[in-house]
Amino acid sequence: MISSIFEHYNWQAALAVVFLPSAIIQAGKYLAFKVPDIKRMRDINIEEDNKRLALEKYPAMIKRGKMAGLSSLLSFFVFILPFCATFEYVSMGKVLFEIFVILMAYDLVYYLTHRFLLHAAFDSRFAVLRHLRRVHAVHHQARDPSWVDATYVHPLEIAIGVWLFLGTLVGYALIAGPAHVASLVVCFIAFHVINQVNHTYFKLPYFPYRTISWVVAKHHVHHENMQKGNYATITLFYDRIFGPLDGPLLRYPPPAGPEPAARTPAVSSRRISSGDRARSMATSSSASWSTLVALAIGAVTPGFAISQASAMAARLTARLAAIASMTARTAGPRPSM
C-alpha cells in the first residue's frame, strides 16, 4: 500500500507548481514596473501603504495572516499537491479546459462563501455566521484599499480563502485526475495576482489599462461598506448572473487611509449605471460561456447527464439573453473615466 502511494506521489510536478508561479510573478512585476504609468501607480500605493503600516494594528494582523496562509500552503504542497499534479503530455485544449474549470469552479465557491458566510446578516441567529462577519469586517476596515490591504486579513479568513482554492484543485483531481503542471501554474498565478490587483489603487482609465481600472473600481465599491455586492474574486460573472453587481458611486475616489469598522447600515444603496451594465456583460462574457460551464461540469462529473448539462446551459443562456436585452434598451454612451 505504501509503495502504491509513493508511486502516485509526483514530487517533481509539485515542486514545479511551487516555484514556477513565484518566479513568473516576480519577473512579471519587474517588467511591469518598468512601464511609467504602472510605476506611478505603484508609487501611489507605496505611499498609502506606508501610512497604513505606521498603524500598530496593520503589521501585527498581516504577520498573523501570512503565518496562517503559509502553514496552509506548506501542508498542501507536501501532503496533497503531489497527487494532484502531473507532467504527462496533454493538448493545449486540455490545459485551457483545466484552467477554465478550476478557476470558474473556485470563483463560484468563493462567491457563495463570501456572500452568504462572510457577509451574513450582523444579527443572524447563528453565532458562527455573526463571528464570520466580524472576522471579515477586519478586512473591510479599508474603505479605499491599497496594495497592502490585500494582506490585511484575519488569519481565519486567510485560511478559508486559501483552502477554498486548494480544495477546488483537490476536487478537480478527484473527479478528472491530476491536472497538468502548466494548468496549475496559471491557476496559482491568477489566484494571487487578481486578488492582489483588486486591492490596489489603480487609476489609469485609458487603453490598455481601462478594463483593469474598471475591475479594480468594482472591488473598491465592495469595500465601501458591508452591504455592497461584487462578491466574486476571479471574474464578475457570478455577480452578473446571481447578483448583486454594484457600480461605483464615485468612480476612482482618491486613495484614503483605513477607516474604523462601522455598524452595518439598515438600508443599502446600490446603483448600476447603464454603462456598467454594458461593460458587465462584456466582462461576464457571452451566452456561450454558460454552455461551456454546463459542458465542463458534465465532462468532469460522473453521472451528470447530458440532458442536465443542456438544461443548465439553457437556463443560463436565457438569463444572459434577458440581461443583454435590458442592456440594449438602457445602455447609453460609456461614461468618461
KALINVEN-V465207 format. One record per pair of residues at least 12 apart in sequence whose C-alpha atoms are under 6 Angstrom apart, sorted by the first residue. I is the first residue (numbers start at 1). J is the second residue. Records with the same first field share a line. If there is no record, write none. Layout:
I=J, J
This chain:
9=82, 83
10=82
11=82
13=85, 86
14=81, 82
17=185
21=185, 189
45=146, 147
49=148
62=151, 152
64=155
65=154, 155
68=155, 159
69=158, 159
84=173, 178
85=178, 179, 180, 181
86=178, 180, 181
87=180
95=183
99=183
106=165, 168
107=232, 234
111=231, 232
117=129
118=132, 133, 136
119=133
139=152, 153
140=223
141=258, 259, 260, 261
142=258
143=223, 224
144=255, 256
145=199
146=199, 200, 201
147=199, 200
150=196, 199
175=300
176=300
198=216
205=337
221=248
227=268
229=244, 245, 246
230=245
236=284
237=284
246=270, 272
247=271, 272
274=330, 331, 332
275=331, 334
278=327
287=317, 320
290=313, 316
291=313
294=309, 312, 313
295=309
